Amino acid sequence: MKTTEEQLLKEIDRLKEQMILSIQELVQIKSVVGPKKEDAPYGEGPKAALLHTLKLAENLGFKTVNLDNQVGYAVYGDASDEDYIASVGHLDVVPEGDGWKYPPYSAKIEDGTMYGRGVLDNKGPIMTTLFALAAIKNAGAKIKRPIRIVFGTDEETGKFRDIHHYLTQQKPPKYGFTPDCKYSVVYSERGRASVLLSVAKENAQFLFDFVNHYFIGANNTGDRLGIDYYNEEYGTMEMRGYELQETEESFTFKFVLSYPAGITIDEILEKITEKAEKEKVALKLLTNYEPVLFDKDSKMVKLLGETYEEITGLDGTPVTTTGGTYAKMMPNIVPFGPSFPGQKGIGHQPNEWMNIEDLITNAKIYTLALYRLSNL
């Protein structure tokens, strides 16, 4: 490891206590997306978290930009240069739910572990990238491209309106990652589509029978629908998120498809429609995000995997995920961390947590990753 990179890691050690305190302060802001208000497109909570984070970034010495309280960023380097590197994360959280042993917005630390809604998903990780940027700045490390830390506020709804808004005003990064998944570097995400089935109220039984046969009474692979596509790298199709609703005029059934690369949404819908029409059930595609796919041997993917290996000593072979991140909306970024192997089922659950040492390790991985990407 070069002397500059050693200095960067030492700088994280120097900043770690400030970083942990800053994560606690951010977690203590309840930032669930709520009703739209004037100057608060996604509610007061996400706006408050964004303003708090941008103020912190300014105090760390960075220029910041707030795009209409929907998304903002801190930048190191030439702020006007559109050939930049980015870490893209989110400040909004899912509702806290029940079953917590500590108040969900307390950011309580016990036995080296911080508990709180958003500590993993995604406030803790995106904050570690901000302090990674601080380490690069403080060390005076030379970079060829500016680096941005982008803070979204509408990820958990799955609508990604914040990133859409960002891309109407800004170009996407040259290289980057979202610290909102798992390690090692994720070179591909499944596609994700939301589909609605509906019938008029007088035909309710048609929908009930269809749902019972093809969904409730079947595997969640879509085998009875003929869409149980298998890909060696991704596994088999998954159907989830079942939701039956009644309106004044109709009954609807919504579901989500997590589909592997190698099959298109048009091919999937064609098979479902063929069966639905026979049962007098209407089908509508609500949303669709195509699979994210990067070359495993690309410069960016290899650099991130090697950086992860160097800091942790763990296998950095690129992996796939069934999850969905900002990588579906923001071009040129891959999911990268923060969860280590064996750490599953933590986000969105009661007692969401991250180990303090893991937060520090993430900061070191992200410091070298951003520095190296900026010089790629």
Phi, psi and chi 1 to 4 in degrees:
 res  aa     phi    psi   chi1   chi2   chi3   chi4
   1 MET       -  135.8 -172.5  178.0  -66.0      -
   2 LYS   -72.1  159.2  -62.0  178.7 -179.7  178.2
   3 THR   -57.6  -42.5  -57.4      -      -      -
   4 THR   -58.2  -43.6  -62.5      -      -      -
   5 GLU   -68.6  -34.9  -64.8 -174.9  -16.8      -
   6 GLU   -63.3  -39.1  -68.3  174.0  -12.4      -
   7 GLN   -64.1  -37.8  -68.5  175.9  -17.6      -
   8 LEU   -61.9  -43.5  -67.9  176.3      -      -
   9 LEU   -67.8  -36.5  -61.7 -175.6      -      -
  10 LYS   -65.0  -34.9  -71.2  179.7 -179.6  178.2
  11 GLU   -66.6  -36.1 -170.8   62.2   24.4      -
  12 ILE   -63.2  -42.2  -72.4  -64.5      -      -
  13 ASP   -60.0  -36.7  -75.4  -30.7      -      -
  14 ARG   -70.2  -32.1 -167.4 -176.6   71.1   81.1
  15 LEU   -92.3   -7.0  -70.3  168.0      -      -
  16 LYS   -60.8  -38.7   62.2 -175.0  179.2 -177.6
  17 GLU   -67.4  -41.1  -69.1 -176.6    6.4      -
  18 GLN   -63.7  -39.1 -177.4 -176.2   -0.7      -
  19 MET   -62.9  -46.5  179.9 -178.8   74.7      -
  20 ILE   -62.9  -42.3  -62.8  -55.7      -      -
  21 LEU   -62.9  -40.1  178.7   59.8      -      -
  22 SER   -66.1  -37.5  -63.5      -      -      -
  23 ILE   -64.2  -43.3  -67.2  171.2      -      -
  24 GLN   -58.7  -46.0  -75.5 -176.5  -70.4      -
  25 GLU   -61.6  -38.0  -67.7  173.1  -14.6      -
  26 LEU   -71.7  -41.5 -176.4   57.0      -      -
  27 VAL   -62.5  -29.0  170.2      -      -      -
  28 GLN   -72.5   -8.1  -72.0  164.0    0.1      -
  29 ILE   -91.3  117.9  -60.4  173.0      -      -
  30 LYS   -74.5  111.9 -178.1  176.5  179.9  178.0
  31 SER  -124.3   44.6   53.9      -      -      -
  32 VAL   -73.5  135.5  178.2      -      -      -
  33 VAL   -59.8  132.4  171.7      -      -      -
  34 GLY  -134.1 -166.7      -      -      -      -
  35 PRO   -59.0  141.4  -22.3   33.1      -      -
  36 LYS   -66.1  134.7  179.1 -179.5  179.0  179.8
  37 LYS  -132.3  166.5  -64.1 -176.2  178.6 -179.6
  38 GLU   -58.7  126.9 -174.3  175.8    1.9      -
  39 ASP    65.6   12.7  -66.2  -31.8      -      -
  40 ALA  -139.5   77.8      -      -      -      -
  41 PRO   -57.7  -31.0  -22.3   32.8      -      -
  42 TYR  -116.2   20.4  -48.5  127.2      -      -
  43 GLY   102.1  166.6      -      -      -      -
  44 GLU   -68.4  -35.0  -67.6  -67.7  -10.8      -
  45 GLY   -62.6  -54.5      -      -      -      -
  46 PRO   -59.2  -38.2  -28.6   37.5      -      -
  47 LYS   -61.8  -45.5  174.4 -173.7  173.1 -177.8
  48 ALA   -60.4  -41.9      -      -      -      -
  49 ALA   -64.6  -39.3      -      -      -      -
  50 LEU   -66.4  -47.9  178.5   61.1      -      -
  51 LEU   -62.7  -39.6  -64.9 -179.5      -      -
  52 HIS   -61.6  -44.2  173.9   88.3      -      -
  53 THR   -69.2  -41.1  -56.6      -      -      -
  54 LEU   -65.7  -35.7  -66.5  178.2      -      -
  55 LYS   -65.0  -41.8 -177.5   63.5  176.3  177.7
  56 LEU   -60.5  -44.6  170.6   64.3      -      -
  57 ALA   -60.5  -39.3      -      -      -      -
  58 GLU   -64.1  -40.5  -69.6  170.1    3.2      -
  59 ASN   -66.3  -25.2  -69.4  -21.0      -      -
  60 LEU   -82.1   -4.7  -72.0  170.2      -      -
  61 GLY   103.1   16.0      -      -      -      -
  62 PHE  -104.7  149.5  -61.5  114.3      -      -
  63 LYS   -74.9  139.6  174.0 -179.7  172.5   54.7
  64 THR  -126.1  156.3   65.2      -      -      -
  65 VAL  -133.5  130.4  176.3      -      -      -
  66 ASN  -112.8  115.8 -177.8  -14.6      -      -
  67 LEU   -95.7   81.8  -59.1  176.8      -      -
  68 ASP    61.7   33.8  -54.3  -53.2      -      -
  69 ASN    59.1   21.4  -68.8  -28.2      -      -
  70 GLN  -103.7  -38.3  -63.5 -170.4   49.9      -
  71 VAL  -158.8  148.5   58.9      -      -      -
  72 GLY  -144.9  173.0      -      -      -      -
  73 TYR  -153.3  155.4   62.6   89.3      -      -
  74 ALA  -107.4  144.5      -      -      -      -
  75 VAL  -134.4  140.9   58.1      -      -      -
  76 TYR  -119.5  126.5  175.7   57.3      -      -
  77 GLY   108.8 -165.4      -      -      -      -
  78 ASP   -68.5  108.6 -176.0   -6.1      -      -
  79 ALA   -65.6  -21.9      -      -      -      -
  80 SER   -88.8   -9.2   64.9      -      -      -
  81 ASP   -77.2  120.1 -168.7  -17.1      -      -
  82 GLU   -87.8   -0.6  -64.6 -180.0  -32.9      -
  83 ASP   -96.9   82.6 -178.7   24.1      -      -
  84 TYR  -128.2  167.4   66.5   95.3      -      -
  85 ILE  -105.3  151.6  -54.8  -56.1      -      -
  86 ALA  -147.7  146.7      -      -      -      -
  87 SER  -108.6  129.2  165.6      -      -      -
  88 VAL  -122.4  114.3 -172.6      -      -      -
  89 GLY  -135.0 -173.7      -      -      -      -
  90 HIS  -134.6  152.0   65.0   93.2      -      -
  91 LEU  -106.1  -13.8  -55.4  176.1      -      -
  92 ASP   -77.5  155.8   59.1  -50.8      -      -
  93 VAL  -133.0  162.4  -62.4      -      -      -
  94 VAL   -77.4  159.8  -62.6      -      -      -
  95 PRO   -55.4  150.9  -26.7   35.7      -      -
  96 GLU   -70.4  -33.8   57.3  -87.0   20.0      -
  97 GLY    69.5 -171.0      -      -      -      -
  98 ASP  -107.9  171.7  -59.9  -40.5      -      -
  99 GLY    94.2   17.9      -      -      -      -
 100 TRP   -85.3  141.5  -68.9   79.0      -      -
 101 LYS   -86.3  -19.5   63.9  179.3 -179.7  178.3
 102 TYR  -127.6  156.6  -58.4  115.8      -      -
 103 PRO   -52.4  132.9  -27.8   35.8      -      -
 104 PRO   -64.0  -18.7   19.1  -30.7      -      -
 105 TYR  -112.7   23.9  -60.8  106.5      -      -
 106 SER   -85.5  -24.3   65.5      -      -      -
 107 ALA    54.8   39.6      -      -      -      -
 108 LYS   -63.8  136.6  170.9   74.0  173.1 -179.6
 109 ILE  -109.2  124.0  -64.2  176.6      -      -
 110 GLU  -137.5  127.8 -179.9 -175.9   63.8      -
 111 ASP    51.0   42.4  -64.1  -29.3      -      -
 112 GLY    79.4   13.4      -      -      -      -
 113 THR  -127.3  134.5  -60.8      -      -      -
 114 MET   -98.5  134.1 -173.1 -174.2  -58.2      -
 115 TYR  -114.7  138.8  -64.2   89.4      -      -
 116 GLY   162.1  152.0      -      -      -      -
 117 ARG   -67.4  119.2  176.7   59.0   78.5 -134.5
 118 GLY    99.7   -6.4      -      -      -      -
 119 VAL   -62.2  -33.9   65.4      -      -      -
 120 LEU   -97.0  -41.8  170.8   71.2      -      -
 121 ASP  -121.1   83.1 -171.7   10.9      -      -
 122 ASN  -146.2   15.1 -175.1 -127.7      -      -
 123 LYS   -65.1  -44.8  -67.0  177.0  176.0  179.3
 124 GLY   -59.5  -53.2      -      -      -      -
 125 PRO   -62.9  -43.5  -28.3   37.4      -      -
 126 ILE   -68.3  -30.1 -167.7   59.4      -      -
 127 MET   -68.5  -35.3 -169.8   61.7   71.9      -
 128 THR   -64.4  -30.5   64.2      -      -      -
 129 THR   -73.8  -31.6   68.5      -      -      -
 130 LEU   -65.1  -41.2  177.6   61.6      -      -
 131 PHE   -74.2  -25.9  -84.0   84.1      -      -
 132 ALA   -61.8  -41.1      -      -      -      -
 133 LEU   -66.4  -37.0 -166.8   62.3      -      -
 134 ALA   -63.1  -39.0      -      -      -      -
 135 ALA   -62.8  -42.4      -      -      -      -
 136 ILE   -62.7  -43.8  -66.7  169.8      -      -
 137 LYS   -65.4  -48.3  178.9 -175.7   71.8   68.6
 138 ASN   -63.6  -33.0  -67.2   -7.3      -      -
 139 ALA   -80.6   -8.4      -      -      -      -
 140 GLY    65.9   28.4      -      -      -      -
 141 ALA   -67.2  137.2      -      -      -      -
 142 LYS   -79.5  133.7  -65.9 -177.8  179.2 -179.7
 143 ILE  -128.3  145.8   57.0  174.1      -      -
 144 LYS   -87.0  -28.8  -67.1 -179.1 -179.6  177.9
 145 ARG  -125.6  146.0  -66.1 -175.4  178.0   90.4
 146 PRO   -64.0  158.4   20.7  -30.1      -      -
 147 ILE  -122.8  131.6  -55.2  170.6      -      -
 148 ARG  -116.0  142.9  -64.3 -175.8 -173.1 -177.3
 149 ILE  -109.4  114.9  -49.9  -61.2      -      -
 150 VAL  -101.5  129.2 -179.2      -      -      -
 151 PHE  -113.3  105.5  -51.3  103.1      -      -
 152 GLY   -89.2  166.4      -      -      -      -
 153 THR  -137.4   15.2   59.6      -      -      -
 154 ASP  -142.2   42.9 -175.6   43.6      -      -
 155 GLU   -85.2  -40.8 -163.5  -88.3  -10.2      -
 156 GLU   -69.1  -19.6  -66.2  -65.3    4.3      -
 157 THR   -73.7  -16.5   66.6      -      -      -
 158 GLY    78.9    2.6      -      -      -      -
 159 LYS   -90.8  -26.5  -62.3  176.0 -178.5  177.7
 160 PHE    56.0   34.8  -58.3  162.1      -      -
 161 ARG   -63.3  -28.6  -67.4  168.7  -66.2 -176.3
 162 ASP   -64.8  -45.3   48.9   -8.3      -      -
 163 ILE   -70.8  -36.7  -61.3  -57.0      -      -
 164 HIS   -58.0  -44.0  176.0   76.9      -      -
 165 HIS   -63.8  -42.0 -174.4   67.7      -      -
 166 TYR   -57.3  -45.2 -179.4   92.3      -      -
 167 LEU   -74.5  -13.0  -68.2  172.4      -      -
 168 THR   -76.7  -16.3   64.2      -      -      -
 169 GLN  -121.3  -17.7  -58.6 -176.1   36.2      -
 170 GLN  -131.3  150.0  -52.5  -75.3  -39.5      -
 171 LYS   -78.4  152.0  -71.7 -173.3  176.4 -179.1
 172 PRO   -69.8  162.7   25.5  -33.5      -      -
 173 PRO   -70.1  161.5   26.2  -34.6      -      -
 174 LYS   -71.2  -46.9  174.3   71.2  172.5  179.7
 175 TYR  -139.6  159.9  -56.3  111.4      -      -
 176 GLY   171.7 -177.8      -      -      -      -
 177 PHE  -152.3  162.9   58.0   84.5      -      -
 178 THR  -116.2  123.0  176.6      -      -      -
 179 PRO   -84.1   59.6   33.7  -35.4      -      -
 180 ASP  -139.8   38.7 -167.2   21.3      -      -
 181 CYS  -151.9 -109.0 -166.0      -      -      -
 182 LYS  -152.6  169.3   63.0 -178.2  179.6 -178.9
 183 TYR  -100.4  153.9  -72.4  117.0      -      -
 184 SER   -79.9 -149.1  176.0      -      -      -
 185 VAL   -67.2  133.7   53.7      -      -      -
 186 VAL   -94.4  109.2  177.6      -      -      -
 187 TYR   -85.7  -11.4   73.8   94.1      -      -
 188 SER  -154.8  139.0 -173.4      -      -      -
 189 GLU  -112.2  148.2  -73.0 -174.7    3.7      -
 190 ARG   -64.2  159.7  -72.4  175.5  172.9 -127.6
 191 GLY   -74.5  157.8      -      -      -      -
 192 ARG  -139.4  125.9  179.1  173.1  -67.3 -173.9
 193 ALA  -131.3  143.6      -      -      -      -
 194 SER  -109.9  126.5  179.1      -      -      -
 195 VAL  -124.3  142.0 -177.2      -      -      -
 196 LEU  -120.0  128.0 -174.2   72.9      -      -
 197 LEU  -106.0  141.0  -58.6  175.4      -      -
 198 SER  -149.3  154.3   63.4      -      -      -
 199 VAL  -144.8  155.9  -65.5      -      -      -
 200 ALA   -66.2  156.1      -      -      -      -
 201 LYS   -57.5  -36.4  -88.9 -161.0  168.1  177.9
 202 GLU   -68.2  -14.6   59.2  -92.9   24.4      -
 203 ASN  -108.9   24.6  -66.5  -35.0      -      -
 204 ALA   -55.4  -37.4      -      -      -      -
 205 GLN   -63.6  -31.3 -164.4   59.3   47.9      -
 206 PHE   -60.5  -45.0  -68.9  128.0      -      -
 207 LEU   -67.3  -44.4  179.6   64.9      -      -
 208 PHE   -59.5  -44.8  -62.5  158.4      -      -
 209 ASP   -63.8  -40.6  -69.2  -16.4      -      -
 210 PHE   -63.8  -46.7 -171.2   83.5      -      -
 211 VAL   -65.4  -43.4  169.5      -      -      -
 212 ASN   -60.6  -41.8  -77.1  -28.1      -      -
 213 HIS   -77.1  -46.4  179.7   70.9      -      -
 214 TYR   -93.2  -14.2  -70.7  105.4      -      -
 215 PHE  -123.2  -66.6  -66.2   86.1      -      -
 216 ILE   -63.6  -41.8  -52.6  -57.8      -      -
 217 GLY   -92.4    9.0      -      -      -      -
 218 ALA  -123.5  171.3      -      -      -      -
 219 ASN   -68.7  155.8  -65.5  -38.3      -      -
 220 ASN   -81.5   13.0   73.1  -24.6      -      -
 221 THR   -87.4   -7.7   59.9      -      -      -
 222 GLY    77.0   25.8      -      -      -      -
 223 ASP   -62.3  -41.8   52.9  -15.3      -      -
 224 ARG   -70.1  -24.0  -70.0 -172.9 -179.7  177.7
 225 LEU   -83.5   -9.1  -70.9  166.0      -      -
 226 GLY    77.7   24.4      -      -      -      -
 227 ILE  -118.0   18.0   60.4  171.1      -      -
 228 ASP   -78.0   60.8   52.7  -24.8      -      -
 229 TYR   -69.9  139.5  177.5   78.3      -      -
 230 TYR  -119.4  135.1  172.8   79.2      -      -
 231 ASN  -127.2  132.3  179.7  -69.8      -      -
 232 GLU   -57.7  -35.5 -175.2  174.6   -6.5      -
 233 GLU   -82.9  -25.5  -68.4 -176.1  -78.1      -
 234 TYR  -108.1  -25.3  -61.3   82.2      -      -
 235 GLY    93.9 -155.8      -      -      -      -
 236 THR  -103.1  154.6  -53.2      -      -      -
 237 MET   -46.6  143.2  168.9   79.2   71.3      -
 238 GLU  -129.1  135.0  -68.8 -177.5   13.6      -
 239 MET  -111.1  136.8  -57.5 -168.5  -55.3      -
 240 ARG  -154.3 -178.2   57.5  175.3   79.0  136.3
 241 GLY    65.6   37.8      -      -      -      -
 242 TYR   -65.3  135.9  -61.2  164.9      -      -
 243 GLU  -149.5  110.3 -172.7  175.7  -40.3      -
 244 LEU   -98.5  130.0 -177.9   66.1      -      -
 245 GLN  -135.6  153.3  -68.5 -172.7  -20.2      -
 246 GLU  -117.6  131.3  178.0 -177.6    4.1      -
 247 THR  -114.7 -177.0   68.5      -      -      -
 248 GLU   -63.7  -30.9  -70.1 -175.3    3.3      -
 249 GLU  -115.8  -11.2  -60.8  178.9  -10.4      -
 250 SER  -151.9  170.5   66.2      -      -      -
 251 PHE  -115.7  139.3  -79.4   96.1      -      -
 252 THR  -129.2  153.3   64.0      -      -      -
 253 PHE  -134.2  118.1  178.3   74.3      -      -
 254 LYS  -107.5  142.7 -173.8  166.4   68.9  173.2
 255 PHE  -148.0  161.4   62.3   98.2      -      -
 256 VAL  -115.3  135.9  174.4      -      -      -
 257 LEU  -104.6  125.3  -68.0  166.6      -      -
 258 SER  -107.4  100.0  175.4      -      -      -
 259 TYR  -113.3  141.8   62.7   95.7      -      -
 260 PRO   -71.6  159.6  -13.2   27.7      -      -
 261 ALA   -64.6  153.5      -      -      -      -
 262 GLY   108.1  -11.9      -      -      -      -
 263 ILE  -135.2  142.7 -172.7  170.7      -      -
 264 THR   -95.8  159.7   67.5      -      -      -
 265 ILE   -64.6  -31.9 -169.7   61.3      -      -
 266 ASP   -64.7  -40.6  -70.6  -22.5      -      -
 267 GLU   -65.2  -38.6  -69.0  171.3  -33.0      -
 268 ILE   -66.1  -49.1  -64.7  167.9      -      -
 269 LEU   -66.6  -31.5  -65.6 -178.3      -      -
 270 GLU   -60.3  -41.7 -178.1  179.9   -1.9      -
 271 LYS   -71.6  -39.0  -67.6 -172.8  176.0 -176.5
 272 ILE   -68.2  -43.2  -58.9  175.4      -      -
 273 THR   -61.0  -40.0  -58.6      -      -      -
 274 GLU   -56.5  -41.1 -179.5 -177.4  -14.5      -
 275 LYS   -80.6  -36.7  -67.4  177.8  172.8   59.5
 276 ALA   -65.7  -40.9      -      -      -      -
 277 GLU   -64.2  -33.8  -72.8 -179.0  -15.9      -
 278 LYS   -64.6  -27.6  -69.1 -179.9 -179.8  178.8
 279 GLU  -100.3   12.4  -56.5  -64.3  -25.4      -
 280 LYS    60.9   35.8  -59.6  179.7 -178.7  179.0
 281 VAL  -110.2  129.8  174.4      -      -      -
 282 ALA   -87.9  147.2      -      -      -      -
 283 LEU  -124.6  140.1  179.4  147.4      -      -
 284 LYS  -141.0  131.3 -179.5 -179.5 -179.9 -179.6
 285 LEU   -83.3  118.4  177.4   64.0      -      -
 286 LEU   -85.1  -51.6  -61.2  176.9      -      -
 287 THR  -144.9  155.8   60.2      -      -      -
 288 ASN  -152.7  130.4  177.4   54.4      -      -
 289 TYR  -119.6  119.9  -62.2  102.3      -      -
 290 GLU   -64.9  155.9  -60.9  -71.8  -19.0      -
 291 PRO   -57.2  145.4  -24.7   34.7      -      -
 292 VAL   -95.8  128.2  175.8      -      -      -
 293 LEU  -141.8  121.2 -179.3   61.4      -      -
 294 PHE  -117.2  151.7  -76.0   80.4      -      -
 295 ASP   -66.4  124.0 -177.2  -10.0      -      -
 296 LYS   -60.3  -23.1  -73.6 -174.6  -74.1 -173.0
 297 ASP  -100.0   11.4  -66.3  -39.0      -      -
 298 SER   -68.7  158.6   66.9      -      -      -
 299 LYS   -59.2  -43.0  -68.8 -172.8  -66.6 -176.4
 300 MET   -67.0  -47.6  178.2  173.1   69.6      -
 301 VAL   -62.7  -43.2  171.0      -      -      -
 302 LYS   -65.4  -41.3  -70.0 -178.9   69.0  174.0
 303 LEU   -61.8  -44.5 -177.9  151.9      -      -
 304 LEU   -67.0  -41.8  -66.4  176.1      -      -
 305 GLY   -63.1  -41.5      -      -      -      -
 306 GLU   -67.8  -36.4  -70.2  168.4   -1.6      -
 307 THR   -65.3  -43.7  -59.5      -      -      -
 308 TYR   -59.2  -45.1  169.5   72.6      -      -
 309 GLU   -61.7  -42.7  -75.8 -171.9  -19.2      -
 310 GLU   -64.2  -40.5 -168.2  169.2  -23.8      -
 311 ILE   -78.4  -39.3  -66.1  -64.7      -      -
 312 THR  -101.0  -25.6   66.2      -      -      -
 313 GLY    78.2    7.2      -      -      -      -
 314 LEU   -95.0  165.7  -59.9  173.4      -      -
 315 ASP   -67.1  123.8 -176.9    7.7      -      -
 316 GLY   -99.8   17.3      -      -      -      -
 317 THR   -57.9  131.0  -58.9      -      -      -
 318 PRO   -59.8  148.4  -23.5   34.6      -      -
 319 VAL  -130.8  171.8  -64.3      -      -      -
 320 THR  -111.7  170.6   65.3      -      -      -
 321 THR  -144.1  151.9 -178.2      -      -      -
 322 THR   -90.5   -7.6   60.2      -      -      -
 323 GLY   -77.6  178.3      -      -      -      -
 324 GLY  -132.4  132.0      -      -      -      -
 325 THR  -133.1 -177.8   71.0      -      -      -
 326 TYR   -57.7  -17.3  -83.1  148.1      -      -
 327 ALA   -61.1  -20.6      -      -      -      -
 328 LYS   -72.6  -23.8  -77.1 -172.2  165.4   51.0
 329 MET  -108.9  -38.2  177.8   63.9   72.3      -
 330 MET   -91.7  115.0 -179.6   71.5   84.4      -
 331 PRO   -61.9  151.0  -22.0   33.5      -      -
 332 ASN    72.6   15.8  -52.3  -32.6      -      -
 333 ILE  -121.5  151.8   68.8  169.4      -      -
 334 VAL  -121.4  152.9  -67.9      -      -      -
 335 PRO   -69.0  139.1  -19.6   33.7      -      -
 336 PHE  -153.6   99.1 -174.8   48.4      -      -
 337 GLY    75.6 -176.0      -      -      -      -
 338 PRO   -98.4   -6.7   37.2  -37.9      -      -
 339 SER   -80.3  135.4  -65.9      -      -      -
 340 PHE   -90.0  162.7  -66.3   97.8      -      -
 341 PRO   -50.7  133.4  -29.3   36.4      -      -
 342 GLY    92.8  -10.3      -      -      -      -
 343 GLN   -97.9   89.5  -63.8  178.1  -17.7      -
 344 LYS  -126.7  159.5  -64.6 -177.8  178.8 -179.4
 345 GLY    65.7   38.4      -      -      -      -
 346 ILE  -108.3  -50.7  -59.3  171.0      -      -
 347 GLY   -63.8  148.5      -      -      -      -
 348 HIS    70.5    2.3  -64.4 -163.0      -      -
 349 GLN  -107.1  160.8  -59.8  -59.7  -45.1      -
 350 PRO   -59.5  147.5  -20.3   31.2      -      -
 351 ASN    63.2   33.7  -55.7  -45.6      -      -
 352 GLU   -50.2  136.4 -178.5  179.6  -20.4      -
 353 TRP  -147.6  162.0   58.0  -88.9      -      -
 354 MET  -146.0  140.1  -82.8 -162.9   81.7      -
 355 ASN   -71.5  140.4  -67.7  -33.5      -      -
 356 ILE   -59.4  -42.9  -59.1  -58.3      -      -
 357 GLU   -63.4  -34.4  -74.4  -55.8  -45.6      -
 358 ASP   -67.6  -38.1  -75.0  -10.2      -      -
 359 LEU   -61.4  -41.9  -74.6  165.3      -      -
 360 ILE   -67.5  -40.9  -64.3  168.6      -      -
 361 THR   -63.4  -41.4  -60.2      -      -      -
 362 ASN   -57.8  -45.0  -90.9  -75.7      -      -
 363 ALA   -59.1  -38.3      -      -      -      -
 364 LYS   -70.3  -41.8  -68.3 -178.7  176.1 -179.6
 365 ILE   -60.1  -47.2  -65.7  169.3      -      -
 366 TYR   -70.0  -31.0  -66.9  147.3      -      -
 367 THR   -62.7  -51.2  -60.9      -      -      -
 368 LEU   -66.7  -36.7  -67.6 -167.7      -      -
 369 ALA   -63.2  -47.7      -      -      -      -
 370 LEU   -65.4  -43.1  -70.9  170.4      -      -
 371 TYR   -61.9  -45.5  171.2   69.2      -      -
 372 ARG   -69.8  -39.3  -68.8  171.4  174.7  178.2
 373 LEU   -63.1  -37.5  -75.8  175.4      -      -
 374 SER   -66.7  -20.1   72.7      -      -      -
 375 ASN  -108.7    9.3  -72.4  -63.8      -      -
 376 LEU   -71.0      - -169.3   60.5      -      -
